Amino acid sequence: MRIKDILSPESMIMELKAKNKEDAIKEMTDLEVATDIVNDEDAFIKSIWDRENESTTGIGGGIAMPHARNKSINKARVLFAKSKEGIDYNSLDGQPVHLFFMITAPAGADNTHLQALAKLSGLLIDPELVEKLKAAKTPEEVIDLFEKAETKKDEEDKKAAEAKKAKEAAKAQGSSDDNKPLIVGVTACINGIAHTYMAQEALIKEGKKRGIEVRIETNGSEGVKDKLTPDEIKRAKGVIIASDKKVDMPRFDGKHLVNRPVVDGINKPGELVDDIMDDKADVYHASASDKSEESSSTEKPGLWAGIYKNLMNGISHMLPFVIGGGILMAISFIVENYGGGAKSPAFIFLNNAGNLAFAFMVPVLAAYIAESIGDLPALMPGFVGGYMAAIVNGQFQVNVQSHATSPAGFLGGIAAGFIAGYLMIGLKKLFAKLPHSVEGMKPMLFYPILGLLLIAAIMFYIINPIFSGINFAITHFLNGMGTGNLVLLTTILAGMMSIDMGGPFNKAAYVFASGAFANDPHSTTAAILMAAVMVGGMVPPFATAIGTTFFKNRYTLEERRAGVSNWVLGFSFITEGAIPFAAADPGHVIPSCIIGSAVGGALVGLWHVGVPAPHGGLWVSPLAGNIGGPSHILFYFLATIIGSIVAGLIMSFWKKNVKDDPDE
């Protein structure tokens, strides 16, 4: 099947009306439905957004490739669309998208269709073709460009196949020259329709430019293609894995290996090749007990990177319990104060629901830290260890110091998670050489029994006695802080929220405040810390919204468009709305936001503004009235507004005028 068979003039939009990502997807989907490519619009749009939420299909270079493969699709097709002005599509390079290729494949698409889709994806690596497509005026011109590019590619593939055959023949005669550097690799993406083949093409082209032979195995929707041979792997200088899913890894044992997401294979092929050729890549060592591993675990991270990754896995699973439980509890306080008191059925229901979610918070945190380290067998020991950290004694004797009045809490849960994870790694190594006949007993018997026994003993005799004391001391210190120390702490926490806007510093500040809140949701100080990090996190998007609204000559047209949405993102405590601004001009944006966030945080501490909810931004401002009276709602708004104005003014006065017309 040729590429022209999956392109059609009726599936082309030569000038999109949409001005944003949501409208662009809807406009393209409407055409797919109108041309009978899609039979269920809602299901199709959901599948497109599910893929976008995994990682953006805006691959950079002005191209986006939204794609889906499911029962809501009738036939394989590529919808082509253009936007002259460009659309903010949250692309990897932060630039607007001009060319859209909406790729659809039915759940039972045959290999001929999939091969055509793969070939089209590979052609888009050619910058010359991309520029010609941007200039195309008619659907027929688009199809003609792809036909010519496909013919050229077929000729190149034919020559490459002939060269490979000649090389194999020379090798059989003993005259082969294997001294030319060889890099092997695997590319794979979740759906296996587009990115897999684009990454393969980009890496091979990068090798040709440098005189390096590159052999790439693809793990796409057709299955494994161009499978690497043991001889190629043995001869290779190194291995490049550009994949978002599991690939067969143990065969690369002992080789220098780079492991990156598939988009890096598309956008950073030179960097990946350099890592191999310059011996920057670590040597990969396969686990003797595993038949196959997740590709994400193949490149050994540094110590702190590994700790951060495992901690974030626990926190990401914990946050829904913190946010959902915390906000329901906070709403229950409003009902208690203004809607019937502590005996009100609404208060009892909301408070109990919130408390139940909170009860799972530390166990879930510990369980998923453990799972990130020791895989599924570590989940149960981590959960039990976290539960032991979350309760005092009650009806269970969880602490060798039976008189303890404070649980090990958030910190004890973190310790439980890491200990359970590494315990499971130790058990796997201990049982690695058991006879194959008892292999099935390990996950069903040995791991759960010994894992539970060991984590329970460690928590009972060591972790709980130590961390219950630490937790009590921290809680007592926070609740006894004077105004001066409190202002200093809220200033630091709020400022940290703007350092990397969602990165490690931001997460550390949020985790500190939410940890204090989790230990004692009724604590005034914990509520003040939560208010400080929320104000600190709202300042960056609000500051960019203020700047782009009132100082238009200092911002580009794309920035002014993005600034509009930051009003809503700021109100909702979504700091990430300011990331495109920070990425484009970090020297001006980040320091300005840090100063503004710190000012807002200082005001929170000075005015003792408390919000007993772990998320929600200004939407939860009515809850601020629960600490010190209703006037704190106004102070919560004022701290946010003042911090945002300070950041917005510094940022805007600091920046230089841009060249484009602010009224265009």
N, C-alpha and C positions, 0 to 999 in steps of 0.2 A: 504493500500500500504506500502511495506517495503522500507527501504532506498536503498537496492540494486537495486530497480527498477528505481531510479533516478541517479544511478552511472553506468558507462559503461567503460570498458577498452579502447574503442575508444575515450573517452573524458578524457584522462589522459595524462599528460606530466610529465614524471618521472625525467626530468632534463631540466629546462627552459634554452634557449639560451640567453634570454634577460638579460640585466645588469641594466636596470632602469625601472621605473614605466610605462612610456609611451610604451616602447617596450614590457613589460610584458603583458599589456592589449591588445596590438595589436596581440601578438603571441597567446594568449589564444583565442581571438576573431576569428583569422584566422582558428583555429581548430573548433570553434563553427560553422563557415560558411561551412567548408569542411565536417562536419558531419551532415549538414542540421538541426542544432539546431536553427540557426539564418538565416533569409531570407533577411535581409537588414543590411549589415555590418556598413555602415555609421550611420544609425539611432541607431543601437545598441551601437556603441562606444560612440555616443553623449549621450545616456541615462546613460551609465556607468560613463562618466565624469561629467554629471550633478549631479549624486549621490556623486561622489568623491568631487565635489566642495562644496556640502552642508556640508560634514564632511568626513574625510578619513574613508575608510572601513578597513584600517590597524588597527585592534583592539588591537594590542599588543601581546606579547608572541610569536612573530614570525608568526602570522596568519593574512591573509587578506581575506576579503569576498566581493569582488566586486559583485554587483547584480543589476538585472533589471527585470522589469515586464511590457511588452508592446507588441504591435502588430508585432514588428520585430522578435519575438521569436516564434518558431513553437511548442516546447515541453518543459516540465519541465525537467531540467537536472542540475546536479552539475558537473562542470568540475574541476577535481583535478589536481594541478600542484605543482611541487617542485623546489626549487632552493637551491643547496647545499651551495653556497657562500652567499646567501641571497641578497635581493634587497632592496634598499632604497625606501620605499613606503610611506614616510611621516606618519608613524604609530604614534599612540598616545603616545607610550612609546619611540619613537625615535630610536627604534632598527630595524634592517633589517628583512624582511619577508622571511620565508623559505617555508611556506605552503600556497597555494592559493586555495580558493574554489569559483569559479565563478558560482554564482547561477542564473539560468534563469527560468522565469515562464511566460507563455503566458498570454496575457491580460485576457483571460477567463479561467485561470487555475482552475480546480475543487478542492474541499476541500481535497480530498485524496492526491493529489500531494502536496498541501500546507502543510498538516500535516506531510508528509514525510520530506519536506524541514525544517520544524520547528523542527522536532525531530533530524535531522542531526545537525542543528545549536546548539541545546542544548547539544549534546554529546561532542562538541568541548571545553566545559568547563573543561573536564577531562584531567588533565595534563599528565596522564599516556598514554591515547590514543594518545595525540598529539606527545609525544616522540616516540611512536611506529610507527606513520605515518611518522615521519621524517626519521626513519630507514628503512622503507619499500622499497623493491627493484622492485616489480612488481605491475601492476594494480590489479592482482588477490589478492595479499596480502593486498592491500588497502581495497578492497571490503570485504575480510574476517574479517579484523579488525573492520570495521563498523558493520558487521552482528553480531559479538560477543558482541560488545558494545551495540547494539540495543537490543539484547536478554537480556542482563543484566539489561538494563534500563527498559524493559517491566516487568521484574520480580520485580524490585524495585517499579514501578508504581502500580503493582497489589497488593503488600503488603501494600503500602500507601493507596490504595483505600479500602482495607479490614480494615485497622486500622481506617480510617475515618468512615466507616460504623459501626464498633464496637463502636466507640466513640459516634456516633449519637444515636445508640441504648441505650448506657449507659445513655446518657443525657435524653432520653425519659423515662427511668426508674428512673430518679432522682439521678443517681449515678455518673454523669459526673464530672470530675475534670478540671475546667476551670482556675486553678491557674497558669498553665504553661504560660509564657509570649507569647504573640501573636503580630506579626508585619504583617500588610497588606500593599499591594502596587499595583502599576500599572506599567507595562512596555510597551513601544510603540516606534517604529521608523517610519521614513517616509514611507518606502516601506512595512514594516511589514513582511519581509521574514526571516531575520536572527537575527538581533540584539535584537529584541523583546524577542525571546525565549532564547537566550543566557543569557540575563540579568535576566530573570525569573529563569533559572536554577542556575545561580551563586548565587542569593540571597537566594534561597531555600537551597542550599548546605551550605551556610554560616550559616544559621539558625540551620541546623542539627548539625554542628560542635559545636555550642554553647549551644545546648539544648533548642533552641528557635523555636517556631512554626512560620513559615513564609508562608503566603498565598498571591500569586501574581496573579493578573488579567492581561491577555494579551490583547492588542489592536492591533492585527496584520492584515495580509492580509485576514484572515478568518473572521474578525470581532472580537467582544469581546468574549473571552473564559475565563473560570474559574471565572466568575463574582462574585465579593465580595458581601456577604449578609449584610443587615443592622445590623444583630446581630454580625457578625465578625468585622465590622467596629466599632461598639459600644464597643466591648470587647478589641479591639486592643490597645496596648500601644502607638502606633504611626503609621504613614503612610510613605512609601517610594514611591515617584514618580520618575521613571527613564524613561523619555519620551522626544521625540523630536517633539511631536505634541500634539494637543488638546485632553484632556481627561475630563471625567465628574468629576468636582471638588467639587461642593457644598455639596455633601454627606459627605465630610470629615471635615465639619465645626466643629471647637472646638478641633480638634485632633492635636497633635504634628506632624509636617509634614516636610519631607526633599524633596526638588525638585531639581533633577539633570538631565543632559543629559543621554540618554540610555547607552552610553558607560561607564559611571561611575558605572552603575549597573553591567556591565561585569567586569570591572577592579578594582573597589573599593567597592565591596560589604561589606567588613568588616568595612570600614569607615562609610558607610551609616547606617549599623546596630548599630554601636557605637553611632552615633548621636542620634538615637532613644532611645537606652537603657541608655545612660548617660544624657538624658534630655537636649541635646544641641540644639535640633530642636525647631524652633519657633512654636507657636500655629497658625494654619491657620484659618482665619475668612472669610467665603464666603460673597460675596456681595448679599444683599437681592434682588436687582433689576436684577441680572443676572441669567439666566437659566444655563449658562455654561461659563467657562472662559478658557483662554489660560493657558496651564500648566506652561508656562514661567513666569506667573504673580502670581503664587500661593505662592511662598516663598518670603516673604517681605524682600527686600534688605535693607541694611543700607542707611542712608541719602545720603552720598556721592556716594555710589555704584548706587543708584537710579538716582541721578543727572547725573552721568557719562553715565549710560546706555541710558537715554533719550537724552542726548546731542549727543552721538555717533550715535544714530538712525537718528538724523537730519543731522549730518555731513556726514554719509555714503551715504545718498540720495543726499546731496548737492555736493559732490566731483565730480561726472561726469560733472556737470555744470561748476565747477571751472576749472577742468582740460581741458575739451573740449573747453570751451569758452576762457580760458586763453591762451592755446597754439595756437588756431586759431588767436587770437588777436596778439600774439607775432609773428606768421608767417607773419601776415599782415604788421607788422613793417619792417620786412626784405624786403618784396615786395616794401614798401614805399621807403626804403632807396636805394635799388639796382635794383628795377624792374619797375620804371615808376612814382614814386611819389604818392602824396595823391589823384590824380585824376585818377589813374590807376583803371580800372574795377576790376582787381584781388584784389587790396588793399581794395576797397570799399566793395566787396563781403565778403572777409574774415573778415574784421573788423566789418562789420555789423553782420555777423553770430556769431562771438565771443561775441560781445556786447549783442546780444539777449540772448545768453545762460547765460551771467553774470547777466542779468536783473532778471532771475528766481532764482538766487543763494540764496539770503537771504529769499525770500518767501518760497522756498522749505525747507531750513533749519528750519525755524520757523514752517512750516506746519507739518514736520515729528517729531519734538520735541513734538509738541502738540499731534500728533496722538499716539506717544509712551506712553504719559501720560493718555490721555482721550479717546483713541480709535478713530474710524472713525469719530464720530460726531465732534471731535475737529480739524479735518484736515482743514476744510474751514475757521474757525476763525483764526487758526494759519497762514494759507496762506495769508489772508487779513492783519493780523497784521504784518507779515513779509514784505508784499508789502508796507505797510505804513511806515515801518522802512527804506525801501530801496530807497525811493524817497524823494526829498525835498518838494517843493510845486507844481511847474509846473502848470498844469491845475487843479490839485487837491489840496484842502486845507487839508493837512494831519497833520499840526502842529499848535497848538494854537499860537505859536510864528511865525506868518506868514513871518517874515523877516529872518528866519533861512536860513543859506547858506550851511549847511551840513546835510545830512540825519542822522537818528539814526544809520543806518548802521548795521554792523555785530553784535555788542553788543546789539543793539536795537532789532534785529531779534531774538537773543537768548532769550531775555526777553519776547518778544511777544510769542514765542513758549511755554515757561513755563507757562506764565499767561493764554494763551488760553487753555492749557491742564488742568490746575487745575480749571479754570472756568467751564469747561465741567464736571469735577468730581463733582463740587458743584451743577451744574444744575441737574445732575443725582440724587444726594441725595435729592435735593429739590422736584423733581417730582416722587420720588420713591413710594410714597403712593397714587398716583392718581388712580382713578378707572380703572379697566382693560379695560373698553370700550374705553378709550382714549389712550391706550398704543401705537397705531400706529401713533398718532399725535406727539409723542415726537421726534422721529428722523426726521420726515418730516416737522415739524412746529416749535415746541418749541425750540429745540436745535439750529437749524440754525439761527432763527430770534434773539433770546436772545443772543446766542453766538456772532453773528456779532455785535449786538448793544453794548454789553458790551466791547468787545475787541476794537472796534473802539473808544469808549469813553475813555477807558484807554490809548490807544496809542495817541489819539489826545491831551488829557489834561495833561497826566502825563509822559508817557514813551518817546515820541518823543521830547518834550521840554528839558527833562533832558539829554537823550542820544545823541541828536544832538550836545549839548554843549560838552559832554564828547568826542564824536567821533572827533569833530573839534580839541579839545585840544590834543588828542593823535596823530592825523595826523600831526598837526603843530609841536608837539614835535619831532616826528620821522623824519620829513623832515628837521628839524633844528639841528639834532644831529651832534656834532663834531666827528672827527675820533676816539678819545679816547673812548668816550661813545659807539660809533658804534662798535668798536672792542670788547668791553666788552659784548655788547648785542649779537653779532654774535657768540662769543665764547660760551656763555651760551646756546643759542638756538641750536647750532650744537652739543654741548656736551649732551644736553638732548635727542637728537635723538638716542643716543647709550645706554641710561640708561636701557631701557626695550624693545627696538627694535620693535616697533609696539604697545606698551602698552600705559598707560595713560600719562607718561612723553613725550614719542615720539609724541603722538597725540597732547598734549598741545603745544609743540614747533611748530608743523606743522600748527595747527589751528591759533596760534598767527601770524605767518608769512603770511599764506594765508588770514587771516582776514585783515591784513594791505594791502595786495595786492588787496583784493576785494574792500576795501574802496577807493583805488586810484591806478588802474592798471598802471597809467603813472608815479607813484612815483619812483624816483631813489632809495630811502631808502627801499621801499617795495620790489623792485627787488633784492636789496642786501640781505635782510632778506630771500627771497626765495632761493637765491643761497647758503646762509649759511646752511639752513636746508637740502637742497639737498646734499651738500658736506658732512654734518654731517651724513646723512642717507646712503650715498654711502660708507663711510669709513669701517663699519663693514664687509660687504660682500667682499670688496676688500682686507681688512686686512687678512681675513681667506684664501682668494685665494692666496695671497702672501705667507702666512705662509706655507700652504700645498704644494705650488710649490717649494719653495726654502729651506724649513726646514722640509723635509719629515720625518726625524727620530723623530720629535716631535709630529707627528699626526698618528692616526690609519689609517688603509686602508680605512675604511668607510669615515673618515673625508677627506682623500685625494681625494676620488671620489667626495664627495660633494663640495669640494673646487673648482673643475673645473667649475661647473655650476655657482659658485659665481662670476666668472669674468663677465658673462653676467648679472646676477642679480644686481651686483654693478653698471655696466654701465647704467642699467635701473632704478636706484634709488629704488631698492626693498631690503630694510633693512632686511626683514624677512629671507633672505638666511643665515644669521649668527646665527639665533636662535638655531639650533641644537648644534652648537659649544658652545654658551653661556649656554645652558641647561646642557651640559655635563661637563663644567668646568667654572662656572660663576665667581669664584674668580680670574681667570687669564684673561678670555676673556673680560668680561664687563669693568673692569677698563682700560684695554689696549685700547679698542675701544673708551671709553669716552675721554681719553687723545688724541688719534689720531683725533677724530672728533672735539674736542675743538681746536686743532692746526689748522686744516683745516678751521674751522669757523673764527678763529682769522685772518688768512691770507685773507679770503674773505673780512672781514671788513677793514683790513689794506690797501688792494689793491683796495677797492671799486669795487669789482667784482659784477655785477648785472646781473640776468637772469630774464627777465620779463615773466616767465612762471611758473605755479604752480606745474609742474611735468615733468618727462622726463629724469632726470639725465643728462648724458653726451650726450644723443641723441639731446638735445636742446642746445648744446654748441654754435652753430652759433648765437643764440639769444643774447649771452653775448656781442657781438660786438655793441649792440644798446646803451650801456651805456659807454661812454668814448672812443669809438673807437674799432676797430677789435682786438687790442692787448689783450683785456680782455678775449678773448677765451682762449689764452695761460694761463693767470692767473687762470682761472676757472679750467683748467686741472691741473695746478701746485698745487693749493690748495688741490684738491682731491688726487693727487698722493702723495704729501708730508704727508698729514694726514694719508693716508692709509699705507704708508711705516713706519711711526712712530708707528702706532698701530700694524702693522704686526711684526715689530722687537721686540717691547716690549712683545707682546704676545708669540712669538716664543722663545725668550731667557728666558722668565719666566717659560715656560713649561718644564717638564722633558722629557727625551727620552722615547719613548714607546717600549714595548718589541718585537712587531712583526717586521718582516723583511721589511724594506721600499721598497725593490724591488720585493716583492711577487706579 
